[in-house]
Amino acid sequence: LEFYAEMYGPPRTAAEISAAEAAENDEEESADTGDLEIREWMKDLRASPLLAETVDGMPRTFIAWATDDLLAQDAMRYAERMRSEFSPESVHAMPMGPFGHGFVRLANRPEAYAALAAAGAFASGAMRAKFAETDLDGDGILTDEEIRAALFKAPPGAEE
């Protein structure tokens, strides 16, 4: 966004440009010293599953990443942990070419379409499998009551 602001935004004064450059230099210096701010949400295992002691009990997972993404190493490590600690079938990994972080937003790239289609198929299959357990009358058709029962069922061990 900063690039677009510079290219297409209103003109800035020399003082504004100097202030922006000084702020960038300050950010670079703090990054060089390793003085990164760790925010509370970053410690949440739902946001950072690699921090979990074990991935046992995690749901089946779909991971698509670009090979040149800054988070590619984390994606590969998480996929490997899921395979080794849980089962080889627990993760569907889809490494893509060097398209950069957020490549699925590039609607003109067939690779982005392929990744989104694969993610949709994965989610559809996972939901279908989950709801198949809930077909109480075994007719292959889920009623609203059966869907609600599956969605809002208390997790094992939870008090009702």
Phi, psi and omega in degrees: 000325180298321179299314181294324178296320179292321184282319189243356181281175179293154180298146179251155178280167179298324180294319179295320179294317179297317179297319179295318179293322178296319179296320178297317179296320177298318179296318180296319180295318180290328177290323180296328181275357181075017182272069182270141178277120176264115181272156184301319182295337180291338181275348180291128183296337177289331178269331183228074185295342177293341179282346181294145178294326179216153176258005178302131181092354177287152179288161174306147191229141172248128180228122173241135179212154173274142184295336179259013179290145177298334181262009183300317180298319178295319179298316180294319179296319179294317178300317180294320177297318180299318180294316185282322184271335185247283176190156179298333181277356186282347183224140172246107182261138182226079176290137182244172180295184182283084182247353180087165181296137178079022185297337183292346177280353181275088187299338182275357180263125178297333178294323178295316178299317181298317180294317179293320178296318179295319178296318178296318178296319178298312181297319179297315179295319180295318179291320179298316179296318180297316182284338178298327177295338189264354181290086189297322182267358175069020182270358180081000179240126180270128176273168177302321180295320179293321179294315178299319179299321180288319183288323188250020178290137178292141178295155179304136179088353180277143178283140179264000000 
